[in-house]
Amino acid sequence: MSQPVHLLVLISTLPGRGQEQVAAFERLAPIVRAEEGCLRYDLHQVSGEPDRFVLIERWASRAALAAHDASAHMVEADAAGPAFRAGPAEVIELDADPLA
């Protein structure tokens, strides 16, 4: 049986452009959440820092994550990101089981 995949994605926007990240996420989130294998897809703003975000993702399997990454809506979103992002997002994969 396939293990779920847990990701933290650290995102920084150009100064003053955080709202563009929020708007892009609001358009994309319903589509992603409807994907097969999407268990969680939530964006959080870093407290007190309007241009920094953490995206929390959980996928049922690596295959589901791979399908998500290759989807037309994600290819389009990735192409649009440089207009308001300060650089590439940092993707951190977590171990499936929490410690303690």
N, C-alpha and C positions, 0 to 999 in steps of 0.2 A: 504494500500500500504506500502511496506517495505521501510524503510529509508536507505540511503547509509551509509556505515561504513567507517570512515576516521581513518587511523592509521599513527603514526610516530614510526619508529623502530630505536632505537639507537644501533649502532653496533661499537664495538671496536675490533681491531685485535691485535694479539701479535706484539710486536715491530718489525718493518720492514716487516710485512706480509700483509700490506694493499693492495698491488697489487694482492694478491691471492683472496681477497674479490672482487675486481673489476673483475677479470677474472671469478670467480664463478657467479657473477651477469650477466656478458655479456652472459654466456652460458644459464642461467636460464630465463632471462628477456623476450625473445621472446616467450617462452613456456607459461609463466605466463600471459603475455599480451594477448595471444590468448584464455585464459580461459574465459568461459561465466561469465559475471558479473564483470570482471576486468575493472575498469575505469581509474586507474592510478597505475603505478608501476615504481618508479623512485628512483635511488640511487644517493645521493649527498655526496661528500667528504667534511668534515669540513675544512674550509679554514685554511691553514697552519698546518694541522694535518693529515698527510698521513695515519694514522692508525685509524681514527675515521670517521664514516659515519652516515648519516641519510637516511633511506628508507622511502619514502612517498607512502602510499598505499591508494587507494579508491576502495571500492567494492560496487556493486549495492545493496547488501543485506547481512544479516548475513548468509543466506544459501549459497550464493556464496563464502563468506569468509571461511565458514566451509568446503565446497567442496575443495577449494584451499588448506587449511591446511592439509586435508586428502589425497591429490593427491600424487601419487607415486613420482613425481619429487620433491615435497617439503619434503617428508619423507627422500628421498635420500640426498637432500641439507642439511637438518637439521643434518643428520648423519655425513656429511663431514665437517661441520662448525667448530667443536672443533679442527681440525688440525691447523687452523690458527686464530681462534677467541680467544680473551682474556677471554671470558666468555659468558654467555647467553645474547642474545639481550634483550633490554628493550623495551617492546611494550607499547605505549601510545595511548589510544583511545581518539579521540577528539569528542566533541559535533558536531552534524551534521551541525548546523547553526553557522556561525561566529558571534562574538560579535561586535556590532556597525558597 
